[in-house]
Amino acid sequence: MTRRSGRFPLCLAVFVIAYTVLGAGAAMVRDDAMTGSTEDTALFDHLLWSTLHGRFAPNLTFGVCQFGVRCSFFVLVLLPFYWLAQDPDTLFVLQSLAIGLCAVPSFLLARRWLAHEGAAFLVAVAVVAHPAVLSQNVNQVHEAQFALPVLVWAALLFERERFGPFLVACAVACLGKENLAAAVFMFGPVAAIQRRKWRWILAPSVLATTILGGFTLFVAPALNPGGERAWHHFLPDGQAHGQGLAALATQADEFVRRALQPGRLAYLGKCILSAGAVLPLLGPLSILALPELLVNMTVASGSFTVLHYHFSLTVGVFLVLGAAQGIGRLCTWFGGRNLALCRLGLSGLLAALAVAGNLFWLDLRPFRKPARHSTQLAALALVPEDPNLSVLAPHGMLSKLSRRHQLYYLDRRSLHGKDLTAIHVIILDLNGVVAGANRHVAGLMRDGPGARSHRAVFEKDGMLVFFRRDIPLSAATS
């Protein structure tokens, strides 16, 4: 029987608040430094801002509706909060709060398994401190993070066997992103392992299949005909666009080869080590990490196995929760008279390994403002405030300019079919991300077609700003 007190729930509340403040604060510092890519943050800031200003959920990269690209309808829940403060910082706060709130159902789950509030608190810390999870506070803004606490709450309702609320939570989580729907599907196999009734085995898998299948087969093709599909990530780059699901059948040997690559095996080891390195003792709930883990190990792009990218959320959460289930069993078998001490000690080890796992990715350099930061700010200050003027900007500045109707960056998808001479303001960073592409465009603006359509209004420390000739210089100070 768990001895309950008001101390640990209070500690948990304080922890979630502190986690949100520190996580959002770190994200703001990194975003203000403008040292890396910010296109994903800009994408969701632009999506919400545009929706509030008459254009429904555009995708900044592809130029179509976001829901023709990703099953991320849950992001619309953010609109009332974003309406109050229309700024990327609002999204950083909401994102860190959403991740931090995962600690609450994690605490309740662990308390159920371990019958010890102190151990449960340490498990909750481990869940949101796992490097695949903690890193998402500062790895730009992405949609799955906002629905993640709903998925973890669904796991709690699953353990409590509250069928109706569980299905509602599963349906909502499926609308967060495809990886969350895949995790929901795995509640079926978990129920089968636990020998539950057929409704528990069939309902979550059928629900996830229906939502994800309906999106893939009907919604996405209607909103984005001929566009990128989720399975294209599994195919070699030369085969990706336009290939159907049948193409995957010819890739089985390639999937195995990719999964056995040293870099991908190292990624797997980091995920497991940061979840307590107790793989043989993982509980059934860890199965929810399997779809995302298999995808990351077998897709064509190696970026999916970068631990601090946004592709391993459910891996981190459910490996840790599975480890907590394993700790409960281990202590029951070997704890003897020191059962409480065993649970507390192993939960503490789990939390320590999760925290230490962040050494695999943490790099403070992107948080430091470069020596040329004042030059970047000066270039930004020249951009007219009129949201109707189109802007092409470097990757590091996109989140500062995303509240306008037309924003582009140097990516073949963003600029597909776009005439550079039609863009009102072009900012180039010859020393930033994709510097080669910036230099190429700079040549076009100086000596090519851009020389006739635009004029240079700023050049310093590798930063260039061009105005189209019909934009008066006075607009820069408007």
C-alpha positions, 0 to 999 in steps of 0.5 A, spaced: 500 500 500 502 506 498 503 511 503 501 518 500 502 525 503 502 532 500 509 533 500 511 529 493 505 532 489 507 539 491 514 537 490 512 535 483 508 541 482 514 546 483 518 541 479 514 542 473 514 550 474 521 550 474 522 545 468 518 550 464 521 556 466 528 553 465 526 549 459 523 555 455 528 560 458 534 556 455 530 555 448 529 563 448 536 564 449 538 559 443 533 562 439 536 569 440 543 567 439 541 566 431 546 561 431 543 555 428 536 553 424 530 556 426 525 554 420 521 549 424 520 554 430 518 559 424 513 554 421 509 553 427 509 560 429 507 562 421 502 557 422 498 559 428 499 567 426 497 566 419 491 562 421 489 568 426 490 572 420 485 569 415 489 563 412 488 556 415 494 553 417 499 554 411 506 550 411 512 554 411 516 549 407 511 546 402 506 552 401 500 548 402 496 546 408 500 543 414 494 538 414 496 535 407 503 534 410 503 532 417 497 529 422 498 534 427 491 537 428 492 538 435 497 544 434 490 548 433 489 547 441 494 552 441 491 558 438 487 561 444 494 561 448 498 564 442 492 569 440 494 572 447 501 573 445 503 572 438 510 570 438 515 564 438 516 565 446 509 563 447 510 557 443 517 555 447 513 556 454 507 552 451 512 546 449 516 546 455 510 546 459 507 540 455 513 536 456 514 538 463 506 536 464 508 529 462 511 528 469 505 528 472 502 522 469 509 519 470 509 520 477 502 517 478 504 511 474 510 509 478 507 510 484 502 505 482 508 500 480 513 502 486 508 503 492 513 509 494 512 516 492 519 518 493 521 513 488 515 515 483 518 522 483 525 520 481 521 516 475 517 522 473 524 526 473 527 521 469 522 521 464 522 528 462 530 528 463 531 523 458 536 526 453 531 524 447 525 528 451 529 534 455 533 536 449 526 538 445 525 544 450 531 547 446 530 543 439 526 548 436 518 547 436 515 541 434 508 539 434 508 532 437 511 535 444 504 538 445 500 532 445 505 528 448 502 529 455 496 526 453 499 520 450 502 519 457 495 520 460 492 515 456 498 510 459 495 512 466 488 510 464 490 504 460 493 502 467 487 504 471 483 500 466 478 506 465 476 504 458 472 510 455 477 516 458 482 511 455 480 511 448 478 519 448 485 520 450 488 515 445 484 519 439 486 526 441 494 523 442 493 520 435 492 527 432 498 530 435 503 527 430 504 520 426 509 517 431 504 518 437 498 514 433 503 509 432 505 509 439 497 508 441 497 502 436 501 498 441 497 499 446 493 493 443 499 488 443 501 490 451 493 489 452 494 482 449 501 480 453 497 482 459 491 478 457 486 483 457 479 483 454 478 483 447 476 490 447 482 492 450 486 489 445 483 491 438 480 498 440 486 502 440 490 499 434 483 499 430 483 507 432 490 508 431 489 505 424 483 508 422 485 515 424 492 514 421 490 511 415 484 516 414 489 521 414 494 518 409 489 515 404 484 521 404 486 527 408 493 528 406 492 527 398 486 531 398 490 537 401 497 536 398 496 532 391 502 528 389 506 531 395 511 528 400 508 522 404 511 519 411 513 512 407 518 516 403 523 517 409 524 509 408 526 510 401 533 512 398 533 519 396 532 518 388 526 514 389 522 518 394 518 522 391 512 519 388 513 512 390 507 508 393 507 504 399 509 498 395 516 500 394 517 499 401 516 491 399 523 491 395 527 495 401 527 489 406 534 487 406 536 495 406 532 496 412 536 491 416 543 493 413 541 500 415 539 498 422 546 494 423 550 500 421 555 502 427 552 509 428 545 507 429 547 501 434 550 507 438 544 511 438 540 505 440 545 504 446 545 511 448 537 511 448 537 504 453 543 507 457 539 513 459 533 509 460 537 505 466 540 500 462 535 495 464 533 492 457 532 485 460 527 488 465 523 493 461 516 492 463 510 491 457 509 499 456 516 499 453 513 496 447 510 503 445 517 505 444 518 500 438 514 503 432 519 510 433 525 506 434 524 501 428 523 507 424 529 511 426 533 505 425 531 503 418 529 510 415 534 512 409 536 519 413 541 518 418 538 524 422 533 520 425 538 517 430 541 524 432 539 523 439 537 530 440 533 531 434 525 531 435 524 523 432 525 520 439 520 522 444 516 516 445 522 512 445 525 516 451 518 516 455 516 509 454 523 506 455 524 510 462 516 508 464 518 501 462 524 501 466 520 503 472 515 497 471 522 493 471 524 496 477 518 494 481 518 487 479 526 486 480 525 489 487 519 485 488 523 479 487 530 481 490 528 486 495 526 482 501 526 487 507 529 492 504 523 493 499 522 501 499 530 502 499 531 498 493 525 501 489 528 508 492 535 506 490 534 503 483 529 509 481 535 514 483 539 510 479 534 511 473 534 518 474 541 519 475 542 515 468 537 519 465 540 526 467 547 524 465 545 521 458 544 529 456 552 529 456 551 525 449 548 531 446 549 538 450 553 543 447 553 550 450 556 553 443 549 554 440 547 558 446 552 563 446 551 570 441 556 570 436 561 576 435 557 578 429 550 578 433 550 586 433 550 585 425 545 580 425 540 585 429 542 591 424 540 587 418 534 585 422 532 592 423 532 594 416 526 589 414 520 593 414 514 591 419 509 591 413 507 583 413 504 583 406 512 584 404 515 578 402 522 576 405 527 571 404 531 570 410 537 566 413 535 559 417 537 563 423 533 569 423 526 565 420 523 565 427 524 573 428 520 574 421 515 569 421 509 573 423 508 575 415 504 572 409 510 570 405 517 568 408 522 564 404 528 560 406 534 557 402 531 550 401 529 547 394 522 546 397 521 553 400 523 556 394 520 551 389 518 555 382 519 561 386 522 567 382 527 571 387 526 577 383 519 577 386 521 577 393 521 584 396 527 583 401 532 578 401 537 577 407 543 573 406 548 570 411 555 568 408 557 565 414 551 562 417 547 555 415 548 553 408 553 558 407 554 556 400 547 557 397 547 564 400 553 565 396 550 563 390 544 567 391 549 573 393 552 572 386 545 572 382 543 579 386 550 582 385 551 580 378 545 576 375 538 578 374 537 580 381 542 586 380 536 589 375 530 588 380 534 589 387 539 594 390 543 592 396 542 596 402 546 593 407 553 589 407 557 588 413 561 581 416 558 577 411 551 579 412 547 582 406 540 585 405 537 587 398 531 591 397 527 590 391 527 597 387 520 599 388 521 598 396 523 605 398 529 606 403 524 609 408 520 603 409 526 600 413 525 605 418 517 604 418 
